[in-house]
Each structure stands twice: as C-alpha cells, then as structure tokens.
Amino acid sequence: MNQLQQLKQHSTVVADTGDFLQLARFAPQDATTNPSLILKAVLQPDYAPLLESTVAAHKNASLDDIVDQVLVRFGLEILKVVPGRVSTEVDARLSFDTAATVARARRLIALYEAAGIARERVLIKIAATWEGIQAARELERDGIFCNLTLLFSFCQAVACADAKVRLISPFVGRIYDWYKKSAGAAWDEAARSLSNDPGVQSVTRIYDYYKQHGIATQVMGASFRNTGQITALSGCDLLTISPDLLAKLEASDTPFERALGGNAAPQAAVHYDEAAFRYALNDDAMATEKLAEGIRGFAVDAGKLDAMIETLRSK
C-alpha cells in the first residue's frame, strides 16, 4: 500500500482545498476550506465562471450575503465529491464578536439547508478566540456543528472541549514554523522532526488529553509542512491535508506504524474561565502571535475576495 492508503487505516483523511476538481483523485472523507483557499481557487480560470455566475445571481444582495453565497456554492460542489462533511469558515473579521459569528454561522447553515444539504454535513469554521469558542458553544446547542480553527495552544483545546464543539483543527505546520524561526541558526531539523516536531507534540498532547478524559470533540491535525508530520500523527481522529502533500503520500510506499493511541502519561483535568483562558493564551508567545497572524491573514484574503465581488457586480 502507498502511504495514503496506509494513513486511511488509522485516521480519517480530509482534503484541505477549495479546488474541488482535484478531490476525487484522493477519495477523502471530508474537505476543509478557508478564505485563503477559496481566494486561491477563484483566481484560477476553471473557477472564474462559478464566481461570476454566483455574483450575477445575487447582484443586488449585500456584499456579506454574496460572499456567503460564494462560500456555500463551493461547499455544494465539494459535497458532490466527498461522502462526508465540508468545513465553511465564518469571516475572520468577526473573530472577536460572538453575536455576529453566531448570526453568520446560522445564515451559512440556512443556505446549505435551502440547497437540500443536511446540517450534519457541514462544519462551521470559527477562529478559536474566546469569543469564537463561546459562539461555537451556542451553535452546538442548536445542532450546528463547529470546527474551531487557528488553534495553537492547549488552553484553546481545553476551552473547546468544555464548549462541546464537534471538532478542533490544531495547526501543526504553523507551530513548527514559529519554533524554527525562533531558533534561527540553532534549529536542528533532524532532531526536531517526527515525534520531536513541536507541532506534532502539541497535537499529540491534546489528542492524549481528550482520550484520557473521554472528551468527544474530534481532533483534526491541520497545516502540514511535510509528510513526516502527517505520518507522525497517524491515528489522530482526522488529518486535513493539502493536495500537494496528498500526492506525495500517494507516491510513497514507505511503511509506517500508527503513532497515536499508545500508553501516554496521564494528564490532570483542567478548566479555564475567561480570565484564566486569556492569561494562559497570553503566556504562550507562539500561540498568541500565530493566532493574531492567522486572523490577520484570513482577513486580508477575505478583503481581496470582497474586492473581486464588488468589481464583478459593478460591471
């Protein structure tokens, strides 16, 4: 078996892309999108007609409404290919507004349901700020499943578990990036690979904690830089992987063993109220910086998509 086939024996494989034309080749169970991936897709000639037709059909709606129509249109195309779920992200510019996040999530779900898609097939992606986690708490109570993204710290994972969110997406590669940059010339790539990779270690700690305490929230490793990070997390509930790395896994037949699910050291249960959460996040320089950077980056790309839509509907 190739590595992709091996991986599917241990974890649910998810495609991290807005390019739904690539999906069938890798036969993923689910797919995830974000503002940057949607922007990347609509800049391709293959997807320009989809964007143009969606904007034309809703030309007189508000900009936010049109954006949501575009996001859901991509989601609907993805759901024609994958048997499971699609993740669709709430505008990152709402990351610190609980009420606005809830309202936007409900509108996205309403659009999917109006198109005949059951809400169980959609995960609403929300940044794992305190406000985002509280929005997810409310949405989950209403049967709207959430994927908490831009997750870099243990305190974010614990707060998400307490909110009973359906799924979290800890970002392996961006954690790796921060530590590598921080170490500079002292970074030893070989010594900090596989199970010693700081991103892998972060997800492993969260996964083990969830399993030890019977937490139902699913862990989906995300944001990978190489296939070694992926195989080092085999056994994680889900892994969302870019098409480039899916292709590399498919091209290799190097065997590997399941990495997670062994006898991990016990971890005491912890909980965070708002003040404790904010302090713990602030105390983690990596998580603080990467969360802020991630929100800014997604907001920039959301703004670029806004501008494209405005140009199209002014024609």
Secondary structure, 3 states (H helix, E strand, C coil): CCHHHHHHCCCEEEEECCCHHHHHHHCCCEEECCHHHHHHHHCCCCCHHHHHHHHHHCCCCCHHHHHHHHHHHHHHHHHCCCCCCEEEECCHHHCCCHHHHHHHHHHHHHHHHHCCCCHHHEEEEEECCHHHHHHHHHHHHCCCCEEEEEECCHHHHHHHHHCCCCEEEEEHHHHHHHHHHHHHHHCCCCCCCHHHCHHHHHHHHHHHHHHHCCCCCEEEEECCCCHHHHHCCCCCCEEEECHHHHHHHHHCCCCCCCCCCCCCCCCCCCCCCHHHHHHHHHCCHHHHHHHHHHHHHHHHHHHHHHHHHHHHHCC
